[in-house]
Amino acid sequence: MPLAALRHDETSNLLANHWTMKDVEAIKRRIAELQLEHRGLDSMIEALGPQSRLDELQLRRLKKRKLQIKDTILLLQMQLVPDVPA
């Protein structure tokens, strides 16, 4: 998972794995920010679609960033789910 995509304070909180309500709200806010960025990249990729031959490198970079954001969102969402003993 791309922990590098998280801010330093988010990474240290994830590693500590104990939450306050303030932490939970910060994670939810960060998820919302990333989802917004993900949707924006989706629009940009769609707009570049017809011209993709001219901007192939840019298109690949956008798609890679979109996948990194998706991975980060999933990582943060998993941190919000409490561990359930099996």
N, C-alpha and C positions, 0 to 999 in steps of 0.2 A: 504494500500500500504506500502511496506517495505521501509520507509524513512531511516531506519538504514543502508540500503545498499548504500546510497548516502554518499559522503564525506560531511563534515560539511559545506563547502562553497557552495556546490550544494544545500543542504537543505535550507540554509538561502536565497539563490537566489530564489528558488522555492516559498518560503513563502512570499517573498517580492512581487513577481509577476509583476515586472517591469524590462524590459530587455534593455540592450545595445547590440550592435553588438558583443562585446566581450563575453557577457553572452551567446548569441545565439550560437556563434562558440564553446564555451566551452561545452555547452550542446550537440551540434552535435558531437563533439569529444568524449565525454563520451558515447554517444549512440553507436558510432562506436566501442569503446573499449569493451563495454558490448556485442555487437553483435558478436564480435570476440571471446570473452570468451564463449558465448552461443554456438557458432559453435564448439568450442573446447570441451566443455562438451558433446555435441551431439556425437562427434567422440569417446570420452572416453566411453560413455554409450553404444554405438554400439559395441565397442571392448570388453566390459565386458559381453555383451549379452550371448554368449555361456557359460561363466563361472559364470553366475549369482548366482548359488547356493553357490559357494564358497565366493563370494563377495557381498552378498545380502545387507548388511548394507551399504557398500560403494556405491553400486548402488542407494540405496534410498537417500543417502546424495547428490549424484551427481544430481539426478532428482530434489530434493528439491531446490538445488542451482540454477539449470537451470530455474525452475519456478520463483524463486525470481528475477533472472536477467531479465526474460521476463516481469515481473510486473514492474520492475524499468525502463526498456526500454519504456514500454507503458506510464508510468507516465511522463517520460521526453519528449516523443513525444507529449503528450497532452499539455504540457507546451509550446511547440513551436507553437501550433495552436492558432491563436488569437480568443478571444471571439467574437462571432457574436450575436448581439442582435436578439431576436426572434421576 
